């Protein structure tokens, strides 16, 4: 985990998260009508939560057609979430990324493939040692076509691996951009122990098994 927390604090931490996920406000988020983000200057946007955004940012930026990955928060019921508030588990938000991409180069289907290929698909409420509802896996859909793509790929993967896929599927509502110091963290802090020991190995594992022709020479 990015922070070391005493055992008692961890117990309270998960208790708060479980309560937050069962709140009516949070359940309303999961059943709301999706909001579609219009294409702007030829670029579309997609939203995913897959553990620590320091890791996910670099993964998506290694894919051809992806211009930028922005770190932030989504999937919760509170407004203007912060890193500190998200870490309490009370906001319902997960660390997420906004993927700005060229749909003429890379499809939403491929972005979903990237998502599943770059994580432990069976881990609930976290990735690796980053654990808690703020690190849970969520795929966000903006319309019924995207929802169908996500559900079909999730079901096919579950059947192929004979496992239960942990990722949740939410209608997209809003993406809150994270604090400036989180942006481009892997690129700006290559010597940080977390980047060296967690982010880079996760990126390399993804690149080793994803079709090379879909990846950039560097990110």
PyMOL commands that set and color helices and strands:
alter all, ss='L'
color gray80, all
select helices_A, chain A and resi 7-21+24-31+53-61+83-86+108-117+133-135+144-161+180-182+185-188+193-209+212-214
alter helices_A, ss='H'
color red, helices_A
select strands_A, chain A and resi 44-50+66-74+94-101+126-127+130-131+137-141+168-171+176-177
alter strands_A, ss='S'
color yellow, strands_A
deselect
rebuild
show_as cartoon
